[in-house]
Amino acid sequence: MFEELHQKQSQWTVPDSELRESLRLAVAEVLLPAYRSFVKRFGALVETGKNPQKYIKYTADDLDRMLGEFFEEKNMRETKR
């Protein structure tokens, strides 16, 4: 599900840099703690099951990096990479 959201929201642009950063922080403040909690609570259980990569595809750092691509113009994203 995150891949779908990332694909859509990384195409949205917010020209105002302060607003763009505020939006990223607001998303990160909700998403990252919840994701870390999920991985901490269920990570071991998921890893011992079938197809663990199906359920935990990203680290919290991966998500944080991907959130940094939200709301930014494409040419600015390519410059950062």
PyMOL Python script that loads the backbone (N, CA, C, O; Angstrom):
from pymol import cmd

cmd.read_pdbstr("""\
ATOM      1  N   MET A   1       0.818  -1.193   0.000  1.00  0.00           N
ATOM      2  CA  MET A   1       0.000   0.000   0.000  1.00  0.00           C
ATOM      3  C   MET A   1       0.868   1.265   0.000  1.00  0.00           C
ATOM      4  O   MET A   1       0.539   2.258  -0.649  1.00  0.00           O
ATOM      5  N   PHE A   2       1.973   1.208   0.735  1.00  0.00           N
ATOM      6  CA  PHE A   2       2.840   2.381   0.788  1.00  0.00           C
ATOM      7  C   PHE A   2       3.403   2.713  -0.591  1.00  0.00           C
ATOM      8  O   PHE A   2       3.541   3.885  -0.941  1.00  0.00           O
ATOM      9  N   GLU A   3       3.727   1.687  -1.371  1.00  0.00           N
ATOM     10  CA  GLU A   3       4.264   1.934  -2.717  1.00  0.00           C
ATOM     11  C   GLU A   3       3.271   2.737  -3.558  1.00  0.00           C
ATOM     12  O   GLU A   3       3.657   3.660  -4.275  1.00  0.00           O
ATOM     13  N   GLU A   4       2.009   2.382  -3.465  1.00  0.00           N
ATOM     14  CA  GLU A   4       0.969   3.091  -4.220  1.00  0.00           C
ATOM     15  C   GLU A   4       0.859   4.548  -3.754  1.00  0.00           C
ATOM     16  O   GLU A   4       0.791   5.464  -4.575  1.00  0.00           O
ATOM     17  N   LEU A   5       0.843   4.752  -2.457  1.00  0.00           N
ATOM     18  CA  LEU A   5       0.789   6.116  -1.913  1.00  0.00           C
ATOM     19  C   LEU A   5       2.029   6.912  -2.283  1.00  0.00           C
ATOM     20  O   LEU A   5       1.937   8.085  -2.645  1.00  0.00           O
ATOM     21  N   HIS A   6       3.177   6.279  -2.193  1.00  0.00           N
ATOM     22  CA  HIS A   6       4.425   6.963  -2.536  1.00  0.00           C
ATOM     23  C   HIS A   6       4.405   7.394  -4.000  1.00  0.00           C
ATOM     24  O   HIS A   6       4.802   8.511  -4.332  1.00  0.00           O
ATOM     25  N   GLN A   7       3.948   6.512  -4.859  1.00  0.00           N
ATOM     26  CA  GLN A   7       3.904   6.832  -6.285  1.00  0.00           C
ATOM     27  C   GLN A   7       3.004   8.041  -6.548  1.00  0.00           C
ATOM     28  O   GLN A   7       3.361   8.930  -7.322  1.00  0.00           O
ATOM     29  N   LYS A   8       1.847   8.070  -5.909  1.00  0.00           N
ATOM     30  CA  LYS A   8       0.919   9.187  -6.106  1.00  0.00           C
ATOM     31  C   LYS A   8       1.435  10.473  -5.472  1.00  0.00           C
ATOM     32  O   LYS A   8       1.477  11.518  -6.121  1.00  0.00           O
ATOM     33  N   GLN A   9       1.824  10.395  -4.216  1.00  0.00           N
ATOM     34  CA  GLN A   9       2.176  11.612  -3.488  1.00  0.00           C
ATOM     35  C   GLN A   9       3.531  12.168  -3.881  1.00  0.00           C
ATOM     36  O   GLN A   9       3.791  13.352  -3.669  1.00  0.00           O
ATOM     37  N   SER A  10       4.393  11.351  -4.443  1.00  0.00           N
ATOM     38  CA  SER A  10       5.665  11.904  -4.903  1.00  0.00           C
ATOM     39  C   SER A  10       5.480  12.675  -6.213  1.00  0.00           C
ATOM     40  O   SER A  10       6.396  13.362  -6.665  1.00  0.00           O
ATOM     41  N   GLN A  11       4.303  12.562  -6.818  1.00  0.00           N
ATOM     42  CA  GLN A  11       3.987  13.345  -8.015  1.00  0.00           C
ATOM     43  C   GLN A  11       3.334  14.681  -7.656  1.00  0.00           C
ATOM     44  O   GLN A  11       3.312  15.601  -8.474  1.00  0.00           O
ATOM     45  N   TRP A  12       2.806  14.787  -6.446  1.00  0.00           N
ATOM     46  CA  TRP A  12       2.195  16.041  -6.006  1.00  0.00           C
ATOM     47  C   TRP A  12       3.309  17.027  -5.690  1.00  0.00           C
ATOM     48  O   TRP A  12       4.352  16.639  -5.163  1.00  0.00           O
ATOM     49  N   THR A  13       3.099  18.280  -6.005  1.00  0.00           N
ATOM     50  CA  THR A  13       4.117  19.275  -5.691  1.00  0.00           C
ATOM     51  C   THR A  13       3.545  20.362  -4.783  1.00  0.00           C
ATOM     52  O   THR A  13       2.381  20.748  -4.900  1.00  0.00           O
ATOM     53  N   VAL A  14       4.382  20.837  -3.891  1.00  0.00           N
ATOM     54  CA  VAL A  14       4.054  21.965  -3.025  1.00  0.00           C
ATOM     55  C   VAL A  14       5.180  22.969  -3.210  1.00  0.00           C
ATOM     56  O   VAL A  14       6.279  22.762  -2.696  1.00  0.00           O
ATOM     57  N   PRO A  15       4.927  24.049  -3.931  1.00  0.00           N
ATOM     58  CA  PRO A  15       5.996  25.003  -4.243  1.00  0.00           C
ATOM     59  C   PRO A  15       6.597  25.700  -3.025  1.00  0.00           C
ATOM     60  O   PRO A  15       7.787  26.017  -3.026  1.00  0.00           O
ATOM     61  N   ASP A  16       5.803  25.943  -1.994  1.00  0.00           N
ATOM     62  CA  ASP A  16       6.296  26.634  -0.806  1.00  0.00           C
ATOM     63  C   ASP A  16       7.138  25.664   0.029  1.00  0.00           C
ATOM     64  O   ASP A  16       6.623  24.659   0.521  1.00  0.00           O
ATOM     65  N   SER A  17       8.415  25.961   0.188  1.00  0.00           N
ATOM     66  CA  SER A  17       9.329  25.032   0.862  1.00  0.00           C
ATOM     67  C   SER A  17       8.971  24.802   2.333  1.00  0.00           C
ATOM     68  O   SER A  17       9.117  23.687   2.835  1.00  0.00           O
ATOM     69  N   GLU A  18       8.506  25.840   3.025  1.00  0.00           N
ATOM     70  CA  GLU A  18       8.127  25.676   4.436  1.00  0.00           C
ATOM     71  C   GLU A  18       6.905  24.780   4.571  1.00  0.00           C
ATOM     72  O   GLU A  18       6.872  23.900   5.431  1.00  0.00           O
ATOM     73  N   LEU A  19       5.916  24.993   3.740  1.00  0.00           N
ATOM     74  CA  LEU A  19       4.715  24.160   3.769  1.00  0.00           C
ATOM     75  C   LEU A  19       5.059  22.724   3.394  1.00  0.00           C
ATOM     76  O   LEU A  19       4.566  21.781   4.014  1.00  0.00           O
ATOM     77  N   ARG A  20       5.909  22.558   2.376  1.00  0.00           N
ATOM     78  CA  ARG A  20       6.316  21.214   1.938  1.00  0.00           C
ATOM     79  C   ARG A  20       6.985  20.464   3.080  1.00  0.00           C
ATOM     80  O   ARG A  20       6.679  19.299   3.331  1.00  0.00           O
ATOM     81  N   GLU A  21       7.898  21.135   3.768  1.00  0.00           N
ATOM     82  CA  GLU A  21       8.587  20.486   4.881  1.00  0.00           C
ATOM     83  C   GLU A  21       7.632  20.200   6.039  1.00  0.00           C
ATOM     84  O   GLU A  21       7.746  19.161   6.691  1.00  0.00           O
ATOM     85  N   SER A  22       6.705  21.098   6.297  1.00  0.00           N
ATOM     86  CA  SER A  22       5.706  20.875   7.354  1.00  0.00           C
ATOM     87  C   SER A  22       4.842  19.659   7.043  1.00  0.00           C
ATOM     88  O   SER A  22       4.534  18.866   7.933  1.00  0.00           O
ATOM     89  N   LEU A  23       4.458  19.515   5.802  1.00  0.00           N
ATOM     90  CA  LEU A  23       3.662  18.348   5.395  1.00  0.00           C
ATOM     91  C   LEU A  23       4.450  17.056   5.573  1.00  0.00           C
ATOM     92  O   LEU A  23       3.925  16.065   6.080  1.00  0.00           O
ATOM     93  N   ARG A  24       5.694  17.072   5.159  1.00  0.00           N
ATOM     94  CA  ARG A  24       6.539  15.872   5.326  1.00  0.00           C
ATOM     95  C   ARG A  24       6.672  15.503   6.799  1.00  0.00           C
ATOM     96  O   ARG A  24       6.537  14.338   7.172  1.00  0.00           O
ATOM     97  N   LEU A  25       6.935  16.503   7.627  1.00  0.00           N
ATOM     98  CA  LEU A  25       7.093  16.241   9.061  1.00  0.00           C
ATOM     99  C   LEU A  25       5.803  15.708   9.676  1.00  0.00           C
ATOM    100  O   LEU A  25       5.836  14.804  10.512  1.00  0.00           O
ATOM    101  N   ALA A  26       4.670  16.268   9.263  1.00  0.00           N
ATOM    102  CA  ALA A  26       3.382  15.807   9.796  1.00  0.00           C
ATOM    103  C   ALA A  26       3.140  14.339   9.442  1.00  0.00           C
ATOM    104  O   ALA A  26       2.672  13.562  10.274  1.00  0.00           O
ATOM    105  N   VAL A  27       3.457  13.972   8.217  1.00  0.00           N
ATOM    106  CA  VAL A  27       3.291  12.573   7.806  1.00  0.00           C
ATOM    107  C   VAL A  27       4.269  11.683   8.563  1.00  0.00           C
ATOM    108  O   VAL A  27       3.890  10.627   9.068  1.00  0.00           O
ATOM    109  N   ALA A  28       5.526  12.109   8.640  1.00  0.00           N
ATOM    110  CA  ALA A  28       6.555  11.313   9.315  1.00  0.00           C
ATOM    111  C   ALA A  28       6.248  11.120  10.797  1.00  0.00           C
ATOM    112  O   ALA A  28       6.493  10.044  11.343  1.00  0.00           O
ATOM    113  N   GLU A  29       5.717  12.145  11.450  1.00  0.00           N
ATOM    114  CA  GLU A  29       5.418  12.060  12.886  1.00  0.00           C
ATOM    115  C   GLU A  29       4.343  11.029  13.188  1.00  0.00           C
ATOM    116  O   GLU A  29       4.290  10.494  14.296  1.00  0.00           O
ATOM    117  N   VAL A  30       3.492  10.748  12.223  1.00  0.00           N
ATOM    118  CA  VAL A  30       2.451   9.739  12.414  1.00  0.00           C
ATOM    119  C   VAL A  30       2.916   8.372  11.909  1.00  0.00           C
ATOM    120  O   VAL A  30       2.775   7.362  12.598  1.00  0.00           O
ATOM    121  N   LEU A  31       3.466   8.356  10.711  1.00  0.00           N
ATOM    122  CA  LEU A  31       3.799   7.096  10.056  1.00  0.00           C
ATOM    123  C   LEU A  31       4.982   6.373  10.690  1.00  0.00           C
ATOM    124  O   LEU A  31       4.888   5.181  10.982  1.00  0.00           O
ATOM    125  N   LEU A  32       6.079   7.062  10.904  1.00  0.00           N
ATOM    126  CA  LEU A  32       7.296   6.380  11.359  1.00  0.00           C
ATOM    127  C   LEU A  32       7.165   5.737  12.746  1.00  0.00           C
ATOM    128  O   LEU A  32       7.572   4.586  12.905  1.00  0.00           O
ATOM    129  N   PRO A  33       6.615   6.423  13.756  1.00  0.00           N
ATOM    130  CA  PRO A  33       6.453   5.742  15.050  1.00  0.00           C
ATOM    131  C   PRO A  33       5.515   4.527  14.961  1.00  0.00           C
ATOM    132  O   PRO A  33       5.765   3.501  15.592  1.00  0.00           O
ATOM    133  N   ALA A  34       4.452   4.648  14.186  1.00  0.00           N
ATOM    134  CA  ALA A  34       3.527   3.516  14.035  1.00  0.00           C
ATOM    135  C   ALA A  34       4.215   2.350  13.337  1.00  0.00           C
ATOM    136  O   ALA A  34       4.030   1.197  13.726  1.00  0.00           O
ATOM    137  N   TYR A  35       5.001   2.641  12.315  1.00  0.00           N
ATOM    138  CA  TYR A  35       5.702   1.584  11.588  1.00  0.00           C
ATOM    139  C   TYR A  35       6.757   0.921  12.468  1.00  0.00           C
ATOM    140  O   TYR A  35       6.877  -0.303  12.492  1.00  0.00           O
ATOM    141  N   ARG A  36       7.519   1.739  13.190  1.00  0.00           N
ATOM    142  CA  ARG A  36       8.527   1.173  14.096  1.00  0.00           C
ATOM    143  C   ARG A  36       7.882   0.287  15.158  1.00  0.00           C
ATOM    144  O   ARG A  36       8.406  -0.775  15.494  1.00  0.00           O
ATOM    145  N   SER A  37       6.753   0.730  15.679  1.00  0.00           N
ATOM    146  CA  SER A  37       6.031  -0.061  16.678  1.00  0.00           C
ATOM    147  C   SER A  37       5.563  -1.389  16.088  1.00  0.00           C
ATOM    148  O   SER A  37       5.678  -2.432  16.732  1.00  0.00           O
ATOM    149  N   PHE A  38       5.038  -1.351  14.873  1.00  0.00           N
ATOM    150  CA  PHE A  38       4.591  -2.575  14.204  1.00  0.00           C
ATOM    151  C   PHE A  38       5.756  -3.542  14.018  1.00  0.00           C
ATOM    152  O   PHE A  38       5.640  -4.728  14.327  1.00  0.00           O
ATOM    153  N   VAL A  39       6.876  -3.036  13.513  1.00  0.00           N
ATOM    154  CA  VAL A  39       8.032  -3.893  13.259  1.00  0.00           C
ATOM    155  C   VAL A  39       8.570  -4.463  14.569  1.00  0.00           C
ATOM    156  O   VAL A  39       8.937  -5.636  14.634  1.00  0.00           O
ATOM    157  N   LYS A  40       8.616  -3.646  15.598  1.00  0.00           N
ATOM    158  CA  LYS A  40       9.100  -4.116  16.898  1.00  0.00           C
ATOM    159  C   LYS A  40       8.186  -5.196  17.468  1.00  0.00           C
ATOM    160  O   LYS A  40       8.652  -6.198  18.011  1.00  0.00           O
ATOM    161  N   ARG A  41       6.892  -4.982  17.339  1.00  0.00           N
ATOM    162  CA  ARG A  41       5.925  -5.911  17.925  1.00  0.00           C
ATOM    163  C   ARG A  41       5.763  -7.195  17.117  1.00  0.00           C
ATOM    164  O   ARG A  41       5.676  -8.282  17.687  1.00  0.00           O
ATOM    165  N   PHE A  42       5.722  -7.073  15.796  1.00  0.00           N
ATOM    166  CA  PHE A  42       5.401  -8.227  14.965  1.00  0.00           C
ATOM    167  C   PHE A  42       6.530  -8.679  14.043  1.00  0.00           C
ATOM    168  O   PHE A  42       6.386  -9.676  13.337  1.00  0.00           O
ATOM    169  N   GLY A  43       7.644  -7.963  14.040  1.00  0.00           N
ATOM    170  CA  GLY A  43       8.736  -8.284  13.119  1.00  0.00           C
ATOM    171  C   GLY A  43       9.219  -9.717  13.222  1.00  0.00           C
ATOM    172  O   GLY A  43       9.370 -10.392  12.203  1.00  0.00           O
ATOM    173  N   ALA A  44       9.462 -10.188  14.423  1.00  0.00           N
ATOM    174  CA  ALA A  44       9.952 -11.558  14.600  1.00  0.00           C
ATOM    175  C   ALA A  44       8.923 -12.574  14.121  1.00  0.00           C
ATOM    176  O   ALA A  44       9.279 -13.580  13.507  1.00  0.00           O
ATOM    177  N   LEU A  45       7.672 -12.318  14.393  1.00  0.00           N
ATOM    178  CA  LEU A  45       6.602 -13.218  13.961  1.00  0.00           C
ATOM    179  C   LEU A  45       6.509 -13.255  12.436  1.00  0.00           C
ATOM    180  O   LEU A  45       6.367 -14.323  11.840  1.00  0.00           O
ATOM    181  N   VAL A  46       6.587 -12.106  11.827  1.00  0.00           N
ATOM    182  CA  VAL A  46       6.508 -12.018  10.366  1.00  0.00           C
ATOM    183  C   VAL A  46       7.705 -12.707   9.717  1.00  0.00           C
ATOM    184  O   VAL A  46       7.550 -13.428   8.732  1.00  0.00           O
ATOM    185  N   GLU A  47       8.889 -12.485  10.264  1.00  0.00           N
ATOM    186  CA  GLU A  47      10.102 -13.058   9.683  1.00  0.00           C
ATOM    187  C   GLU A  47      10.125 -14.571   9.721  1.00  0.00           C
ATOM    188  O   GLU A  47      10.780 -15.193   8.884  1.00  0.00           O
ATOM    189  N   THR A  48       9.430 -15.182  10.665  1.00  0.00           N
ATOM    190  CA  THR A  48       9.416 -16.644  10.742  1.00  0.00           C
ATOM    191  C   THR A  48       8.303 -17.252   9.895  1.00  0.00           C
ATOM    192  O   THR A  48       8.252 -18.471   9.731  1.00  0.00           O
ATOM    193  N   GLY A  49       7.414 -16.424   9.356  1.00  0.00           N
ATOM    194  CA  GLY A  49       6.321 -16.910   8.531  1.00  0.00           C
ATOM    195  C   GLY A  49       6.713 -17.016   7.072  1.00  0.00           C
ATOM    196  O   GLY A  49       7.870 -16.829   6.696  1.00  0.00           O
ATOM    197  N   LYS A  50       5.718 -17.320   6.266  1.00  0.00           N
ATOM    198  CA  LYS A  50       5.942 -17.424   4.831  1.00  0.00           C
ATOM    199  C   LYS A  50       5.998 -16.029   4.217  1.00  0.00           C
ATOM    200  O   LYS A  50       5.227 -15.146   4.592  1.00  0.00           O
ATOM    201  N   ASN A  51       6.905 -15.843   3.282  1.00  0.00           N
ATOM    202  CA  ASN A  51       7.043 -14.591   2.531  1.00  0.00           C
ATOM    203  C   ASN A  51       7.140 -13.348   3.419  1.00  0.00           C
ATOM    204  O   ASN A  51       6.317 -12.443   3.282  1.00  0.00           O
ATOM    205  N   PRO A  52       8.111 -13.278   4.318  1.00  0.00           N
ATOM    206  CA  PRO A  52       8.199 -12.108   5.202  1.00  0.00           C
ATOM    207  C   PRO A  52       8.372 -10.797   4.437  1.00  0.00           C
ATOM    208  O   PRO A  52       7.903  -9.753   4.889  1.00  0.00           O
ATOM    209  N   GLN A  53       9.043 -10.839   3.280  1.00  0.00           N
ATOM    210  CA  GLN A  53       9.240  -9.620   2.490  1.00  0.00           C
ATOM    211  C   GLN A  53       7.933  -9.060   1.949  1.00  0.00           C
ATOM    212  O   GLN A  53       7.877  -7.902   1.534  1.00  0.00           O
ATOM    213  N   LYS A  54       6.902  -9.859   1.950  1.00  0.00           N
ATOM    214  CA  LYS A  54       5.583  -9.392   1.510  1.00  0.00           C
ATOM    215  C   LYS A  54       4.989  -8.421   2.539  1.00  0.00           C
ATOM    216  O   LYS A  54       4.228  -7.523   2.179  1.00  0.00           O
ATOM    217  N   TYR A  55       5.334  -8.600   3.804  1.00  0.00           N
ATOM    218  CA  TYR A  55       4.725  -7.816   4.875  1.00  0.00           C
ATOM    219  C   TYR A  55       5.626  -6.704   5.404  1.00  0.00           C
ATOM    220  O   TYR A  55       5.139  -5.661   5.839  1.00  0.00           O
ATOM    221  N   ILE A  56       6.915  -6.923   5.367  1.00  0.00           N
ATOM    222  CA  ILE A  56       7.852  -5.887   5.815  1.00  0.00           C
ATOM    223  C   ILE A  56       8.860  -5.686   4.690  1.00  0.00           C
ATOM    224  O   ILE A  56       9.886  -6.364   4.622  1.00  0.00           O
ATOM    225  N   LYS A  57       8.544  -4.743   3.816  1.00  0.00           N
ATOM    226  CA  LYS A  57       9.394  -4.488   2.649  1.00  0.00           C
ATOM    227  C   LYS A  57      10.450  -3.433   2.924  1.00  0.00           C
ATOM    228  O   LYS A  57      11.487  -3.412   2.262  1.00  0.00           O
ATOM    229  N   TYR A  58      10.206  -2.559   3.887  1.00  0.00           N
ATOM    230  CA  TYR A  58      11.071  -1.398   4.094  1.00  0.00           C
ATOM    231  C   TYR A  58      11.497  -1.292   5.545  1.00  0.00           C
ATOM    232  O   TYR A  58      10.801  -1.745   6.453  1.00  0.00           O
ATOM    233  N   THR A  59      12.655  -0.682   5.740  1.00  0.00           N
ATOM    234  CA  THR A  59      13.064  -0.304   7.085  1.00  0.00           C
ATOM    235  C   THR A  59      12.458   1.071   7.366  1.00  0.00           C
ATOM    236  O   THR A  59      11.976   1.741   6.452  1.00  0.00           O
ATOM    237  N   ALA A  60      12.484   1.479   8.606  1.00  0.00           N
ATOM    238  CA  ALA A  60      11.988   2.814   8.953  1.00  0.00           C
ATOM    239  C   ALA A  60      12.827   3.884   8.248  1.00  0.00           C
ATOM    240  O   ALA A  60      12.302   4.925   7.853  1.00  0.00           O
ATOM    241  N   ASP A  61      14.115   3.631   8.092  1.00  0.00           N
ATOM    242  CA  ASP A  61      14.978   4.575   7.376  1.00  0.00           C
ATOM    243  C   ASP A  61      14.595   4.675   5.906  1.00  0.00           C
ATOM    244  O   ASP A  61      14.635   5.760   5.325  1.00  0.00           O
ATOM    245  N   ASP A  62      14.221   3.545   5.301  1.00  0.00           N
ATOM    246  CA  ASP A  62      13.747   3.566   3.908  1.00  0.00           C
ATOM    247  C   ASP A  62      12.510   4.451   3.783  1.00  0.00           C
ATOM    248  O   ASP A  62      12.410   5.276   2.875  1.00  0.00           O
ATOM    249  N   LEU A  63      11.572   4.265   4.710  1.00  0.00           N
ATOM    250  CA  LEU A  63      10.344   5.070   4.666  1.00  0.00           C
ATOM    251  C   LEU A  63      10.655   6.547   4.858  1.00  0.00           C
ATOM    252  O   LEU A  63      10.077   7.397   4.181  1.00  0.00           O
ATOM    253  N   ASP A  64      11.552   6.855   5.764  1.00  0.00           N
ATOM    254  CA  ASP A  64      11.925   8.245   6.014  1.00  0.00           C
ATOM    255  C   ASP A  64      12.524   8.869   4.746  1.00  0.00           C
ATOM    256  O   ASP A  64      12.193  10.000   4.390  1.00  0.00           O
ATOM    257  N   ARG A  65      13.394   8.134   4.080  1.00  0.00           N
ATOM    258  CA  ARG A  65      13.994   8.619   2.840  1.00  0.00           C
ATOM    259  C   ARG A  65      12.931   8.826   1.765  1.00  0.00           C
ATOM    260  O   ARG A  65      12.960   9.822   1.042  1.00  0.00           O
ATOM    261  N   MET A  66      12.003   7.896   1.663  1.00  0.00           N
ATOM    262  CA  MET A  66      10.940   7.991   0.663  1.00  0.00           C
ATOM    263  C   MET A  66       9.996   9.156   0.966  1.00  0.00           C
ATOM    264  O   MET A  66       9.498   9.806   0.047  1.00  0.00           O
ATOM    265  N   LEU A  67       9.754   9.419   2.232  1.00  0.00           N
ATOM    266  CA  LEU A  67       8.920  10.562   2.600  1.00  0.00           C
ATOM    267  C   LEU A  67       9.567  11.874   2.160  1.00  0.00           C
ATOM    268  O   LEU A  67       8.872  12.844   1.860  1.00  0.00           O
ATOM    269  N   GLY A  68      10.883  11.898   2.124  1.00  0.00           N
ATOM    270  CA  GLY A  68      11.602  13.076   1.676  1.00  0.00           C
ATOM    271  C   GLY A  68      11.333  13.421   0.217  1.00  0.00           C
ATOM    272  O   GLY A  68      11.641  14.527  -0.227  1.00  0.00           O
ATOM    273  N   GLU A  69      10.764  12.487  -0.527  1.00  0.00           N
ATOM    274  CA  GLU A  69      10.440  12.712  -1.941  1.00  0.00           C
ATOM    275  C   GLU A  69       9.020  13.231  -2.137  1.00  0.00           C
ATOM    276  O   GLU A  69       8.645  13.623  -3.242  1.00  0.00           O
ATOM    277  N   PHE A  70       8.240  13.233  -1.077  1.00  0.00           N
ATOM    278  CA  PHE A  70       6.855  13.691  -1.191  1.00  0.00           C
ATOM    279  C   PHE A  70       6.800  15.200  -1.442  1.00  0.00           C
ATOM    280  O   PHE A  70       7.590  15.965  -0.890  1.00  0.00           O
ATOM    281  N   PHE A  71       5.868  15.600  -2.270  1.00  0.00           N
ATOM    282  CA  PHE A  71       5.500  17.005  -2.470  1.00  0.00           C
ATOM    283  C   PHE A  71       6.591  17.855  -3.141  1.00  0.00           C
ATOM    284  O   PHE A  71       6.552  19.082  -3.050  1.00  0.00           O
ATOM    285  N   GLU A  72       7.545  17.229  -3.802  1.00  0.00           N
ATOM    286  CA  GLU A  72       8.636  17.974  -4.405  1.00  0.00           C
ATOM    287  C   GLU A  72       8.604  17.805  -5.922  1.00  0.00           C
ATOM    288  O   GLU A  72       8.234  16.747  -6.431  1.00  0.00           O
ATOM    289  N   GLU A  73       8.993  18.849  -6.628  1.00  0.00           N
ATOM    290  CA  GLU A  73       9.028  18.775  -8.072  1.00  0.00           C
ATOM    291  C   GLU A  73      10.020  17.706  -8.511  1.00  0.00           C
ATOM    292  O   GLU A  73      11.048  17.499  -7.867  1.00  0.00           O
ATOM    293  N   LYS A  74       9.705  17.030  -9.609  1.00  0.00           N
ATOM    294  CA  LYS A  74      10.526  15.920 -10.074  1.00  0.00           C
ATOM    295  C   LYS A  74      11.975  16.328 -10.312  1.00  0.00           C
ATOM    296  O   LYS A  74      12.882  15.610  -9.892  1.00  0.00           O
ATOM    297  N   ASN A  75      12.221  17.451 -10.968  1.00  0.00           N
ATOM    298  CA  ASN A  75      13.597  17.834 -11.263  1.00  0.00           C
ATOM    299  C   ASN A  75      14.406  18.104  -9.987  1.00  0.00           C
ATOM    300  O   ASN A  75      15.623  17.919  -9.985  1.00  0.00           O
ATOM    301  N   MET A  76      13.757  18.532  -8.919  1.00  0.00           N
ATOM    302  CA  MET A  76      14.461  18.727  -7.641  1.00  0.00           C
ATOM    303  C   MET A  76      14.809  17.388  -7.008  1.00  0.00           C
ATOM    304  O   MET A  76      15.873  17.250  -6.404  1.00  0.00           O
ATOM    305  N   ARG A  77      13.925  16.396  -7.139  1.00  0.00           N
ATOM    306  CA  ARG A  77      14.180  15.054  -6.613  1.00  0.00           C
ATOM    307  C   ARG A  77      15.388  14.444  -7.308  1.00  0.00           C
ATOM    308  O   ARG A  77      16.248  13.857  -6.651  1.00  0.00           O
ATOM    309  N   GLU A  78      15.465  14.575  -8.636  1.00  0.00           N
ATOM    310  CA  GLU A  78      16.557  13.988  -9.393  1.00  0.00           C
ATOM    311  C   GLU A  78      17.880  14.645  -9.026  1.00  0.00           C
ATOM    312  O   GLU A  78      18.918  13.984  -9.052  1.00  0.00           O
ATOM    313  N   THR A  79      17.866  15.915  -8.689  1.00  0.00           N
ATOM    314  CA  THR A  79      19.076  16.620  -8.288  1.00  0.00           C
ATOM    315  C   THR A  79      19.609  16.074  -6.955  1.00  0.00           C
ATOM    316  O   THR A  79      20.821  16.002  -6.750  1.00  0.00           O
ATOM    317  N   LYS A  80      18.685  15.687  -6.042  1.00  0.00           N
ATOM    318  CA  LYS A  80      19.083  15.202  -4.721  1.00  0.00           C
ATOM    319  C   LYS A  80      19.718  13.813  -4.771  1.00  0.00           C
ATOM    320  O   LYS A  80      20.527  13.480  -3.905  1.00  0.00           O
ATOM    321  N   ARG A  81      19.373  13.012  -5.752  1.00  0.00           N
ATOM    322  CA  ARG A  81      19.845  11.621  -5.794  1.00  0.00           C
ATOM    323  C   ARG A  81      21.278  11.512  -6.163  1.00  0.00           C
ATOM    324  O   ARG A  81      21.814  10.406  -6.238  1.00  0.00           O
TER     325      ARG A  81
END
""", "prot")
cmd.dss("prot")
cmd.show_as("cartoon", "prot")
cmd.util.cbc("prot")
cmd.orient("prot")
